[in-house]
């Protein structure tokens, strides 16, 4: 959920540039929530001073929130051709998505956004056209690396531009704001070219069908898979809308020239088992993606059988281990062979390990290092590495902290701004408290009881009251029917209230609510959400 703000000028006349605007994914602690978005209330209050949004690359955690948050800001958005085309294609899949005016900019281009003099420098990552952002200002130069690694064979697009990075180093970089994702890992991340060789070797030993699951945007990996298939006399079948969307965009931009045509999934059933290779979505265990349906035997066109192979050409994002493990177990139970990056070189990270980070620091020679994009342990490891690289000033900053970067002065925290998350719940974007998520979490923990009472003006209870339980056990700790236990608690409560006081509807409702929760807690150890409605009948 990356979003950085760079401000230039005194507080009374400061202009802002937003770099990236991404999403992250909700865990089980937020039931029903589709996505998490950054809380932009601070910059929303200063939107007249926001001069633009610059996207470093087309991963969801860097650009996925643009459609939902742009209407609140209404400023120009800048993207490279691949990101812009993928964003436009994504719009067709999202009902009522706004038309976001996008300026297309190229790797290597220099241009202005308000008072900010911007240059985009080609980097390597796990998709086409990743850029670092050199921000030149009268006060000094800042390099925002975005996501990167040192890869001289990315398979699609330009490799990292080490020559240009050396040139800006000679010009002078006052601060580098740098990716920390793999700061705890020694060595170097393998190149996409090395993974291409690994995939070809694994596919060569497959006797039957092969399916490969990937991150859909990894176009270099798609090229490697297609080439591995061609070397082994197999045709590639594409399964999943996200991959098809990326291939459509890549085709329009001429990024996959020289490859055999990809086949639609309908071809899978009539190609011989040793002549087919499928690229499928669902590497993170997503329930609605192709791989989950295939593993469950629910996909309309694709099946896997004993002796077939599934290659996980991806890493499992923390938090998705259980979902991915469940799919792998289903496949293994069916006799499918699983190959992951622990078995062969079938995946590489798009982020730098320690040796690559050290090489970049020694090349760029920033005066200040600001580790970002990682958890606390990654940021701390990055801080130590930057000091080892000889950076004079290294500072860790927290979400919401405003950091002053001033040449000739140590970086200094000069304030805090509002930060946090918004949740996308269906078509609505809300703060968590206003979304109903807190109540849903309570319901998932202890269930709900709804009680309805009819009462006349004299305080008499009319007929039988309604008692409905949702998510509660059928019996209590003594084997008694749970609804009967709660009904007895309601009966006892009503008998204990003097008739003249039953005329107070709110008093009756609250007394019954407390009685139900107390009885549930006594017999179960949990207090369900309880709603009591008293209806007056004259």
NORNORKA-V360617 format. One record per backbone hydrogen bond with DSSP energy under -1.0 kcal/mol. CO is the residue of the C=O (numbers start at 1). NH is the residue of the N-H. E is the energy in kcal/mol with one decimal. If there is no record, write none. Layout:
((CO,NH,E) (CO,NH,E))
//
This chain:
((2,22,-2.0) (4,19,-2.9) (6,17,-2.3) (8,15,-2.2) (10,13,-1.8) (15,8,-2.4) (16,51,-2.9) (17,6,-2.7) (18,54,-3.1) (19,4,-2.1) (21,65,-2.1) (24,36,-2.9) (27,30,-2.0) (30,33,-1.8) (35,424,-2.9) (36,24,-1.9) (37,422,-3.3) (40,44,-2.6) (41,45,-1.4) (44,47,-1.1) (46,49,-2.2) (47,50,-1.1) (49,16,-2.8) (52,18,-2.4) (53,78,-2.8) (54,20,-2.4) (56,131,-1.3) (59,62,-2.5) (59,63,-2.0) (60,23,-2.0) (60,64,-2.0) (61,2,-2.7) (62,21,-3.3) (63,66,-1.5) (65,69,-2.4) (66,70,-3.0) (69,72,-1.5) (70,73,-2.2) (70,74,-3.3) (76,53,-2.4) (77,103,-3.3) (78,55,-2.7) (79,105,-2.7) (80,84,-2.8) (81,85,-2.7) (82,86,-2.6) (83,87,-2.4) (84,88,-2.2) (85,89,-2.3) (86,90,-2.4) (87,91,-1.6) (90,93,-1.4) (91,94,-1.1) (94,97,-1.6) (101,77,-1.2) (103,79,-2.2) (106,109,-2.0) (109,120,-2.3) (111,118,-3.2) (113,116,-2.1) (116,113,-2.5) (117,136,-3.4) (118,111,-2.5) (119,134,-3.0) (120,108,-2.7) (121,132,-2.4) (122,161,-2.5) (124,149,-1.2) (130,123,-2.2) (132,121,-2.4) (133,144,-3.0) (134,119,-1.8) (135,142,-2.3) (136,117,-2.1) (137,140,-1.4) (140,137,-1.5) (141,174,-1.6) (141,175,-1.3) (142,135,-3.4) (143,177,-2.9) (144,133,-3.2) (151,160,-1.1) (153,193,-1.0) (160,162,-1.5) (161,165,-1.9) (162,166,-2.1) (163,167,-1.8) (164,168,-2.3) (165,169,-1.5) (166,170,-1.8) (167,171,-1.5) (168,172,-2.1) (173,367,-1.5) (175,143,-2.8) (176,370,-2.6) (177,145,-2.5) (178,372,-2.6) (180,183,-2.1) (182,185,-2.0) (185,354,-2.7) (187,355,-2.0) (191,195,-1.6) (192,196,-2.0) (193,197,-1.5) (194,198,-2.0) (195,199,-2.9) (196,200,-2.0) (197,201,-2.0) (198,202,-2.0) (199,203,-2.6) (200,204,-1.7) (203,206,-1.3) (209,309,-2.4) (210,278,-2.8) (211,311,-3.1) (212,280,-2.7) (213,313,-1.7) (215,218,-2.0) (217,219,-2.0) (218,222,-1.8) (219,223,-2.2) (220,224,-2.0) (221,225,-2.6) (222,226,-2.5) (223,227,-2.4) (224,228,-2.4) (225,229,-2.4) (226,230,-2.3) (227,231,-2.3) (229,234,-2.6) (230,233,-1.5) (235,277,-2.3) (236,263,-3.3) (237,279,-2.7) (239,281,-1.3) (240,244,-1.9) (241,245,-2.6) (242,246,-1.9) (243,247,-2.6) (244,248,-2.3) (245,249,-2.0) (246,250,-2.8) (247,251,-2.5) (248,252,-2.0) (249,253,-1.7) (250,255,-2.6) (256,259,-1.2) (263,238,-2.5) (264,267,-2.0) (265,268,-1.4) (267,271,-1.1) (272,275,-2.3) (275,235,-3.0) (277,237,-2.6) (278,212,-3.3) (279,239,-2.9) (280,214,-1.1) (281,291,-2.1) (282,285,-1.8) (286,289,-1.2) (289,293,-1.5) (290,294,-2.5) (291,295,-2.8) (292,296,-1.7) (293,298,-3.2) (294,297,-1.2) (305,308,-2.3) (308,337,-2.9) (309,211,-2.5) (310,339,-2.4) (311,213,-2.6) (311,313,-1.2) (312,314,-1.4) (317,320,-2.6) (320,324,-2.5) (321,325,-2.7) (322,326,-2.1) (323,327,-1.6) (324,328,-2.4) (325,329,-2.4) (326,330,-1.9) (327,331,-2.2) (328,332,-2.7) (329,333,-2.3) (331,336,-2.3) (332,335,-2.0) (335,307,-2.4) (337,310,-2.9) (339,312,-3.0) (340,343,-2.2) (340,344,-1.5) (344,346,-2.0) (353,357,-2.2) (354,358,-2.6) (355,359,-2.0) (356,360,-2.3) (357,361,-2.5) (358,362,-2.4) (359,363,-1.4) (360,364,-3.2) (361,365,-2.5) (367,393,-1.5) (368,176,-2.4) (369,395,-2.4) (370,178,-1.4) (372,180,-1.1) (373,180,-1.1) (375,379,-2.5) (376,380,-2.4) (377,381,-1.8) (378,382,-2.4) (379,383,-2.4) (380,384,-2.0) (381,385,-2.1) (382,386,-2.7) (383,387,-1.8) (384,388,-2.3) (385,389,-1.9) (386,391,-2.1) (387,390,-1.5) (393,369,-2.4) (398,401,-2.2) (400,417,-2.9) (402,414,-2.8) (404,412,-1.5) (406,409,-2.1) (412,404,-3.4) (415,402,-3.2) (420,39,-2.0) (422,37,-2.9) (423,430,-2.3) (424,34,-2.8) (424,35,-1.2) (425,428,-1.8) (428,425,-2.7) (430,423,-3.4) (436,440,-2.1) (437,441,-2.6) (438,442,-1.7) (439,443,-2.5) (440,444,-2.5) (441,445,-1.1) (442,446,-2.4) (443,447,-2.5) (447,529,-2.2) (448,470,-3.2) (449,531,-2.6) (450,468,-2.8) (451,533,-2.7) (452,466,-2.3) (453,535,-3.4) (454,462,-2.9) (455,537,-3.1) (456,459,-1.9) (460,456,-2.0) (466,452,-2.4) (468,450,-2.9) (470,448,-2.8) (474,482,-2.7) (476,479,-1.7) (480,476,-2.5) (481,485,-1.9) (482,486,-2.2) (483,487,-2.6) (484,488,-2.3) (485,489,-1.6) (486,490,-2.1) (487,491,-2.6) (488,492,-2.6) (489,493,-2.1) (490,494,-2.5) (491,495,-2.2) (492,496,-1.3) (498,501,-1.3) (501,504,-1.6) (503,505,-1.1) (504,508,-2.1) (505,509,-2.6) (506,510,-2.3) (507,511,-2.3) (508,512,-2.5) (509,513,-2.3) (510,514,-2.3) (511,515,-1.9) (512,516,-2.5) (513,517,-2.1) (514,518,-2.4) (515,519,-2.4) (516,520,-2.4) (517,521,-2.2) (518,522,-2.2) (519,523,-2.0) (520,524,-1.7) (523,477,-1.2) (529,449,-2.7) (531,451,-2.8) (533,453,-3.0) (535,455,-2.6))
//
